[in-house]
Amino acid sequence: MSYSKNNKDTLLAISVTLIVMGLLFLIDKLGLFSKYGYDWVMAKDNLLLITSIIFLIFKREKTVGLVLLGIWIVLNIGTIISFLGQLSGFLLPLILLIIGIILFIMYKK
């Protein structure tokens, strides 16, 4: 079966994601995450972050990884803002708007 470059990248990213998720679930079932205090690794939103990082690394077309990362940011906006500490609450939405505008301009070209 012949695949284009984009399809091969997608298959690679999906296969690596499945392997990593399988390893993470196996480690979780063995109780190693809870034993060492890493229960947060298996949170659903963190699995989304891991998937987005894998897609950004292994896929030439970064759209899927960026969309997944954007979803993760939206789901964790409160945590991200608390990490920013004393900075204004408007800083992160402003950064997200700027990134969105840049991506939109890149799309139009």
LUMKE-714947 format. One record per residue: residue in one letter; x, y, z of N, C-alpha, C, O in turn. Coordinates in steps of 0.001 Angstrom, whole numbers. Example, Ala and Ser with C-alpha at 12.3 -4.5 7.8 and 13.67 -1.06 7.14 Angstrom:
# residues 2
{node a,{13190,-5690,7800},{12300,-4500,7800},{13200,-3300,7800},{14236,-3319,8465}};
{node s,{12850,-2250,7080},{13670,-1060,7140},{12900,30,7870},{13409,1138,8039}};
END
This chain:
# residues 109
{node m,{838,-1166,0},{0,0,0},{891,1239,0},{1837,1326,784}};
{node s,{601,2171,-851},{1402,3379,-969},{761,4522,-184},{-429,4803,-322}};
{node y,{1578,5169,640},{1105,6293,1435},{1882,7535,1067},{3060,7462,717}};
{node s,{1220,8677,1147},{1924,9941,925},{2738,10270,2173},{2570,9638,3215}};
{node k,{3626,11270,2061},{4460,11674,3199},{3606,12056,4402},{3916,11686,5534}};
{node n,{2511,12813,4146},{1667,13263,5241},{1018,12073,5949},{924,12051,7176}};
{node n,{567,11074,5162},{-37,9892,5776},{978,9096,6575},{648,8569,7637}};
{node k,{2214,8998,6082},{3250,8285,6826},{3551,8992,8135},{3735,8344,9166}};
{node d,{3603,10339,8099},{3827,11099,9322},{2688,10874,10314},{2915,10733,11516}};
{node t,{1471,10842,9797},{311,10625,10659},{358,9235,11280},{116,9080,12477}};
{node l,{669,8223,10471},{768,6857,10995},{1866,6760,12050},{1689,6088,13067}};
{node l,{3003,7426,11818},{4089,7414,12790},{3651,8072,14091},{3881,7530,15171}};
{node a,{3020,9242,13991},{2577,9952,15197},{1540,9149,15968},{1586,9090,17197}};
{node i,{605,8532,15253},{-421,7728,15925},{206,6507,16577},{-138,6169,17709}};
{node s,{1127,5834,15876},{1736,4632,16453},{2564,4970,17689},{2511,4244,18682}};
{node v,{3329,6062,17642},{4113,6467,18811},{3179,6843,19957},{3453,6517,21112}};
{node t,{2075,7530,19645},{1105,7894,20681},{521,6654,21343},{412,6594,22567}};
{node l,{147,5669,20541},{-414,4432,21106},{610,3691,21958},{267,3163,23016}};
{node i,{1856,3647,21510},{2909,2983,22292},{3123,3701,23623},{3187,3063,24675}};
{node v,{3234,5026,23573},{3458,5793,24805},{2269,5655,25749},{2454,5458,26950}};
{node m,{1045,5755,25218},{-138,5619,26069},{-218,4217,26676},{-568,4063,27846}};
{node g,{105,3202,25881},{112,1842,26407},{1122,1675,27531},{823,1050,28549}};
{node l,{2314,2230,27354},{3324,2178,28418},{2875,2935,29659},{3069,2467,30781}};
{node l,{2277,4096,29460},{1805,4874,30607},{709,4135,31367},{720,4114,32597}};
{node f,{-242,3524,30649},{-1307,2776,31313},{-749,1543,32020},{-1219,1189,33102}};
{node l,{247,885,31423},{867,-265,32072},{1564,151,33359},{1418,-504,34391}};
{node i,{2319,1239,33297},{3006,1742,34497},{1984,2128,35568},{2201,1894,36757}};
{node d,{866,2724,35133},{-186,3107,36078},{-808,1871,36728},{-1032,1853,37938}};
{node k,{-1087,837,35926},{-1693,-385,36466},{-743,-1123,37417},{-1190,-1817,38330}};
{node l,{556,-971,37202},{1523,-1563,38121},{1636,-760,39415},{2280,-1200,40368}};
{node g,{1015,408,39446},{983,1224,40654},{2214,2080,40872},{2409,2624,41958}};
{node l,{3049,2205,39847},{4294,2950,40027},{4084,4454,40092},{4819,5147,40795}};
{node f,{3091,4974,39370},{2839,6414,39426},{2371,6825,40815},{2852,7814,41368}};
{node s,{1431,6066,41383},{906,6420,42708},{1959,6187,43791},{1995,6904,44791}};
{node k,{2808,5191,43591},{3845,4891,44580},{4827,6052,44729},{5288,6345,45832}};
{node y,{5142,6707,43615},{6121,7794,43640},{5497,9182,43561},{6214,10174,43429}};
{node g,{4169,9266,43639},{3490,10557,43671},{3294,11219,42322},{3185,12443,42241}};
{node y,{3247,10418,41253},{3054,10960,39911},{1675,10635,39363},{1534,10349,38174}};
{node d,{657,10675,40211},{-709,10389,39761},{-1180,11371,38703},{-2013,11023,37866}};
{node w,{-664,12585,38726},{-1076,13630,37784},{-755,13265,36338},{-1361,13822,35422}};
{node v,{176,12352,36111},{548,11981,34742},{-639,11374,34004},{-791,11581,32800}};
{node m,{-1466,10639,34704},{-2571,9939,34052},{-3863,10750,34003},{-4908,10212,33638}};
{node a,{-3814,12017,34359},{-4995,12872,34209},{-5300,13023,32722},{-4386,13107,31901}};
{node k,{-6580,13058,32378},{-6976,13088,30963},{-6407,14298,30226},{-6003,14189,29068}};
{node d,{-6377,15439,30888},{-5850,16613,30203},{-4345,16505,29971},{-3831,17035,28985}};
{node n,{-3639,15827,30867},{-2205,15641,30650},{-1923,14629,29541},{-917,14740,28839}};
{node l,{-2805,13647,29382},{-2667,12717,28259},{-2871,13462,26940},{-2232,13141,25937}};
{node l,{-3755,14451,26942},{-3941,15298,25770},{-2673,16094,25472},{-2282,16240,24314}};
{node l,{-2037,16607,26519},{-776,17341,26347},{313,16432,25783},{1052,16835,24885}};
{node i,{416,15226,26296},{1413,14267,25808},{1166,13957,24332},{2104,13918,23536}};
{node t,{-102,13735,23970},{-446,13466,22575},{-84,14637,21677},{445,14440,20583}};
{node s,{-366,15856,22129},{-41,17025,21297},{1459,17162,21109},{1911,17516,20020}};
{node i,{2236,16890,22141},{3697,16966,22022},{4210,15920,21040},{5091,16207,20230}};
{node i,{3664,14714,21107},{4073,13655,20170},{3754,14067,18739},{4588,13894,17850}};
{node f,{2557,14613,18499},{2192,15040,17144},{3063,16198,16679},{3393,16276,15496}};
{node l,{3440,17094,17577},{4325,18196,17190},{5730,17697,16847},{6396,18270,15985}};
{node i,{6177,16648,17504},{7520,16115,17247},{7560,15284,15973},{8469,15450,15160}};
{node f,{6591,14392,15784},{6689,13387,14731},{5970,13729,13430},{6204,13066,12419}};
{node k,{5120,14718,13422},{4362,15037,12211},{4877,16334,11610},{5042,17334,12308}};
{node r,{5130,16306,10304},{5612,17516,9622},{4568,18625,9659},{4888,19781,9935}};
{node e,{3333,18269,9382},{2222,19214,9451},{1861,19387,10932},{1414,18433,11569}};
{node k,{2046,20565,11473},{1907,20802,12911},{497,21155,13351},{274,21413,14534}};
{node t,{-458,21173,12434},{-1799,21634,12754},{-2458,20805,13850},{-3017,21368,14791}};
{node v,{-2403,19493,13749},{-3058,18626,14730},{-2450,18845,16105},{-3172,18977,17094}};
{node g,{-1125,18884,16172},{-452,19106,17447},{-798,20451,18051},{-994,20560,19261}};
{node l,{-874,21480,17212},{-1211,22819,17708},{-2652,22898,18179},{-2943,23552,19181}};
{node v,{-3556,22238,17468},{-4960,22226,17893},{-5102,21499,19231},{-5789,21984,20130}};
{node l,{-4460,20347,19364},{-4516,19612,20634},{-3904,20425,21764},{-4427,20438,22878}};
{node l,{-2801,21101,21481},{-2164,21956,22490},{-3082,23114,22866},{-3167,23483,24038}};
{node g,{-3769,23689,21880},{-4719,24758,22153},{-5868,24294,23030},{-6299,25013,23931}};
{node i,{-6362,23090,22764},{-7432,22525,23595},{-6937,22327,25018},{-7655,22620,25974}};
{node w,{-5702,21826,25163},{-5132,21636,26492},{-5010,22968,27236},{-5290,23050,28432}};
{node i,{-4590,24005,26518},{-4463,25331,27137},{-5822,25823,27614},{-5938,26351,28720}};
{node v,{-6854,25656,26785},{-8194,26095,27173},{-8680,25324,28400},{-9272,25912,29305}};
{node l,{-8432,24011,28437},{-8860,23202,29579},{-8121,23563,30867},{-8656,23388,31962}};
{node n,{-6900,24064,30738},{-6070,24347,31903},{-5764,25828,32070},{-4737,26185,32647}};
{node i,{-6630,26681,31581},{-6375,28116,31619},{-6217,28615,33058},{-5375,29474,33321}};
{node g,{-7005,28094,33979},{-6895,28497,35385},{-5547,28137,35976},{-4937,28939,36684}};
{node t,{-5084,26939,35687},{-3779,26500,36183},{-2660,27331,35579},{-1718,27716,36272}};
{node i,{-2766,27604,34299},{-1737,28388,33620},{-1688,29801,34192},{-608,30344,34426}};
{node i,{-2851,30388,34414},{-2885,31740,34979},{-2317,31743,36396},{-1617,32681,36777}};
{node s,{-2609,30704,37180},{-2050,30655,38531},{-533,30491,38487},{163,30997,39367}};
{node f,{-7,29790,37475},{1439,29681,37327},{2069,31023,36980},{3216,31288,37342}};
{node l,{1332,31858,36289},{1858,33172,35939},{1964,34074,37168},{2641,35102,37139}};
{node g,{1285,33676,38249},{1420,34398,39506},{781,35762,39486},{-413,35897,39218}};
{node q,{1578,36775,39771},{1066,38121,39950},{794,38848,38637},{324,39985,38655}};
{node l,{1079,38217,37500},{821,38869,36219},{-671,39050,36003},{-1489,38342,36591}};
{node s,{-998,39965,35191},{-2395,40276,34910},{-3103,39073,34297},{-2503,38296,33553}};
{node g,{-4368,38932,34614},{-5179,37858,34054},{-5447,38034,32574},{-5915,37110,31908}};
{node f,{-5149,39225,32054},{-5375,39480,30640},{-4173,39099,29781},{-4270,39105,28554}};
{node l,{-3053,38771,30399},{-1845,38468,29639},{-2010,37202,28803},{-1696,37205,27612}};
{node l,{-2492,36135,29401},{-2626,34872,28676},{-3650,34959,27538},{-3357,34500,26434}};
{node p,{-4842,35532,27765},{-5757,35667,26624},{-5169,36520,25505},{-5410,36251,24329}};
{node l,{-4403,37542,25863},{-3769,38375,24846},{-2759,37562,24040},{-2699,37685,22816}};
{node i,{-1973,36742,24713},{-995,35888,24023},{-1720,34895,23107},{-1292,34669,21975}};
{node l,{-2813,34305,23594},{-3576,33361,22777},{-4150,34044,21544},{-4144,33472,20454}};
{node l,{-4646,35269,21714},{-5161,36020,20564},{-4066,36308,19546},{-4284,36176,18342}};
{node i,{-2901,36697,20021},{-1786,36994,19115},{-1377,35744,18346},{-1167,35798,17134}};
{node i,{-1266,34620,19048},{-895,33371,18382},{-1963,32986,17359},{-1636,32567,16249}};
{node g,{-3231,33125,17726},{-4318,32809,16803},{-4298,33689,15563},{-4521,33205,14453}};
{node i,{-4034,34978,15743},{-3962,35898,14601},{-2792,35536,13696},{-2925,35553,12472}};
{node i,{-1641,35207,14293},{-471,34816,13493},{-782,33559,12682},{-468,33493,11494}};
{node l,{-1397,32564,13320},{-1747,31333,12607},{-2770,31607,11508},{-2695,31006,10437}};
{node f,{-3716,32498,11754},{-4712,32842,10747},{-4058,33525,9547},{-4396,33232,8400}};
{node i,{-3133,34425,9812},{-2420,35101,8726},{-1588,34086,7934},{-1546,34145,6705}};
{node m,{-931,33164,8629},{-149,32135,7944},{-1055,31274,7079},{-660,30865,5987}};
{node y,{-2275,30990,7554},{-3230,30189,6800},{-3657,30896,5522},{-3815,30256,4482}};
{node k,{-3845,32201,5589},{-4307,32978,4442},{-3253,33113,3346},{-3599,33357,2190}};
{node k,{-1978,32959,3688},{-911,33130,2685},{-807,31959,1771},{38,31948,876}};
END
